[in-house]
Amino acid sequence: MKIILTHEVSGLGGAGEVVEVKDGYARNFLIPRSFAIRWTKGGQKDVDAIRRARKVHEIQTLEAANEFKGKLEGLQVKLAVRSGDAGRLFGSVTQADVVEAVKAAGGPVVDKRAVTIASPIKTVGTHKVSVKLHADVQANLDVAVVSA
């Protein structure tokens, strides 16, 4: 089945790309989760609109991405969350929480879909978080999770 990706799907492609996948994968996973739409002849207008929107939000050059990386890695990011006596959190830290903490620390605006948390953050302490800025540039942040 031919589909148009509306979001980046790892191992498949980025938003705005037309790809061919198995029917079941498209019907049961990609389309219900709004990762893709069915390809039609009129769908090319959608592809063009998605590509234009992606260009606006994407960092254009490698130099700009490296400058953005320098700003991010120079930040002291602290995130205050509720926790128990043993340092375990009530819940876990999400990508949206990290984006808000970066903004509160005076950093640039980051897309939450670009934030990758290697393992769920469920304890107080310093944790590694990576942010994909460009196809070739990835910034690594240290997020200090403290008890509120």
Kinemage of the C-alpha trace (Angstrom):
@kinemage 1
@onewidth
@group {chain A} dominant
@subgroup {mainchain}
@vectorlist {calphas} color= white
{ca met a 1} P 0.000 0.000 0.000
{ca lys a 2} L 1.261 3.457 -0.851
{ca ile a 3} L 1.057 5.933 2.031
{ca ile a 4} L 2.149 9.474 2.843
{ca leu a 5} L 3.978 9.812 6.163
{ca thr a 6} L 2.726 12.684 8.324
{ca his a 7} L 5.362 12.174 11.061
{ca glu a 8} L 8.875 10.761 11.137
{ca val a 9} L 8.798 6.974 11.552
{ca ser a 10} L 12.137 5.361 12.389
{ca gly a 11} L 13.236 2.865 9.783
{ca leu a 12} L 10.668 4.096 7.284
{ca gly a 13} L 11.132 7.792 6.526
{ca gly a 14} L 10.354 11.367 7.420
{ca ala a 15} L 7.225 13.470 7.229
{ca gly a 16} L 6.043 14.174 3.710
{ca glu a 17} L 7.602 11.105 2.118
{ca val a 18} L 5.608 8.689 -0.004
{ca val a 19} L 6.501 5.083 0.861
{ca glu a 20} L 5.256 1.604 0.054
{ca val a 21} L 4.458 -0.625 3.074
{ca lys a 22} L 2.522 -3.826 3.717
{ca asp a 23} L -1.244 -3.353 3.904
{ca gly a 24} L -1.602 -4.603 7.492
{ca tyr a 25} L 1.165 -2.331 8.806
{ca ala a 26} L -0.516 0.684 7.252
{ca arg a 27} L -4.107 -0.222 8.228
{ca asn a 28} L -3.404 -1.453 11.754
{ca phe a 29} L -0.543 0.753 12.944
{ca leu a 30} L 0.403 3.797 10.868
{ca ile a 31} L -2.988 5.177 9.838
{ca pro a 32} L -4.833 4.730 13.196
{ca arg a 33} L -1.996 6.495 15.043
{ca ser a 34} L -1.989 9.348 12.480
{ca phe a 35} L 1.584 8.594 11.415
{ca ala a 36} L 0.409 8.306 7.810
{ca ile a 37} L -2.467 8.880 5.401
{ca arg a 38} L -3.437 6.884 2.327
{ca trp a 39} L -1.845 8.030 -0.907
{ca thr a 40} L -4.198 9.345 -3.574
{ca lys a 41} L -3.700 11.376 -6.707
{ca gly a 42} L -4.922 14.452 -4.844
{ca gly a 43} L -2.649 13.543 -1.940
{ca gln a 44} L 0.298 15.201 -3.653
{ca lys a 45} L -1.045 18.554 -2.400
{ca asp a 46} L -0.860 17.146 1.142
{ca val a 47} L 2.711 16.006 0.533
{ca asp a 48} L 3.700 19.486 -0.599
{ca ala a 49} L 2.013 21.119 2.420
{ca ile a 50} L 3.732 18.723 4.838
{ca arg a 51} L 7.126 19.377 3.247
{ca arg a 52} L 6.633 23.160 3.469
{ca ala a 53} L 5.638 22.915 7.140
{ca arg a 54} L 8.609 20.639 7.861
{ca lys a 55} L 11.041 23.100 6.266
{ca val a 56} L 9.783 25.888 8.513
{ca his a 57} L 10.370 23.866 11.712
{ca glu a 58} L 13.570 22.145 10.639
{ca ile a 59} L 16.999 23.623 11.182
{ca gln a 60} L 18.254 24.308 7.686
{ca thr a 61} L 22.024 24.136 7.804
{ca leu a 62} L 24.636 22.101 9.588
{ca glu a 63} L 26.282 25.272 10.956
{ca ala a 64} L 22.996 26.467 12.473
{ca ala a 65} L 22.451 23.020 14.007
{ca asn a 66} L 25.942 23.070 15.549
{ca glu a 67} L 25.305 26.551 16.984
{ca phe a 68} L 21.977 25.332 18.404
{ca lys a 69} L 23.812 22.320 19.865
{ca gly a 70} L 26.299 24.606 21.632
{ca lys a 71} L 23.466 26.583 23.206
{ca leu a 72} L 21.701 23.439 24.416
{ca glu a 73} L 24.749 21.680 25.823
{ca gly a 74} L 25.776 24.804 27.743
{ca leu a 75} L 22.533 24.864 29.733
{ca gln a 76} L 22.060 23.782 33.347
{ca val a 77} L 18.668 22.083 33.075
{ca lys a 78} L 16.862 21.400 36.370
{ca leu a 79} L 13.513 19.703 36.627
{ca ala a 80} L 11.597 19.765 39.908
{ca val a 81} L 9.143 16.886 40.296
{ca arg a 82} L 7.245 15.233 43.131
{ca ser a 83} L 9.015 12.242 44.610
{ca gly a 84} L 8.843 9.908 47.579
{ca asp a 85} L 11.277 9.584 50.470
{ca ala a 86} L 13.494 7.055 48.664
{ca gly a 87} L 13.971 9.341 45.640
{ca arg a 88} L 11.498 7.543 43.385
{ca leu a 89} L 9.239 9.775 41.323
{ca phe a 90} L 5.456 9.691 41.280
{ca gly a 91} L 5.285 8.861 37.563
{ca ser a 92} L 8.127 9.545 35.166
{ca val a 93} L 9.698 12.431 33.273
{ca thr a 94} L 8.412 12.806 29.694
{ca gln a 95} L 9.766 14.533 26.598
{ca ala a 96} L 7.328 17.414 27.155
{ca asp a 97} L 8.696 17.878 30.688
{ca val a 98} L 12.243 18.099 29.308
{ca val a 99} L 11.171 20.663 26.681
{ca glu a 100} L 9.544 22.825 29.376
{ca ala a 101} L 12.652 22.544 31.582
{ca val a 102} L 14.890 23.651 28.694
{ca lys a 103} L 12.605 26.618 28.049
{ca ala a 104} L 12.591 27.506 31.770
{ca ala a 105} L 16.399 27.357 31.847
{ca gly a 106} L 16.512 30.039 29.146
{ca gly a 107} L 17.279 27.672 26.301
{ca pro a 108} L 15.908 27.683 22.783
{ca val a 109} L 12.571 26.128 21.841
{ca val a 110} L 12.926 22.407 21.124
{ca asp a 111} L 10.419 20.103 19.442
{ca lys a 112} L 9.352 17.357 21.849
{ca arg a 113} L 9.477 14.759 19.053
{ca ala a 114} L 13.210 15.434 18.711
{ca val a 115} L 13.880 14.595 22.383
{ca thr a 116} L 15.004 11.027 23.123
{ca ile a 117} L 15.114 9.633 26.642
{ca ala a 118} L 17.180 6.418 26.618
{ca ser a 119} L 15.529 4.822 29.636
{ca pro a 120} L 12.512 6.064 31.595
{ca ile a 121} L 13.471 8.670 34.191
{ca lys a 122} L 11.865 7.512 37.445
{ca thr a 123} L 14.428 8.581 40.062
{ca val a 124} L 15.955 11.788 41.376
{ca gly a 125} L 19.432 12.545 40.002
{ca thr a 126} L 21.204 13.512 36.795
{ca his a 127} L 20.065 11.781 33.614
{ca lys a 128} L 21.253 11.881 29.984
{ca val a 129} L 18.826 13.086 27.318
{ca ser a 130} L 19.571 13.526 23.622
{ca val a 131} L 17.998 15.969 21.182
{ca lys a 132} L 18.146 15.368 17.425
{ca leu a 133} L 18.681 18.757 15.808
{ca his a 134} L 19.630 17.751 12.275
{ca ala a 135} L 20.211 14.515 10.413
{ca asp a 136} L 23.912 14.714 11.390
{ca val a 137} L 23.762 16.675 14.679
{ca gln a 138} L 22.597 15.420 18.053
{ca ala a 139} L 22.925 17.363 21.309
{ca asn a 140} L 23.341 15.561 24.644
{ca leu a 141} L 21.890 17.199 27.746
{ca asp a 142} L 22.298 16.450 31.421
{ca val a 143} L 18.939 16.924 33.116
{ca ala a 144} L 19.090 17.277 36.889
{ca val a 145} L 15.892 15.868 38.362
{ca val a 146} L 15.306 17.218 41.878
{ca ser a 147} L 12.570 16.656 44.415
{ca ala a 148} L 9.940 19.381 44.556
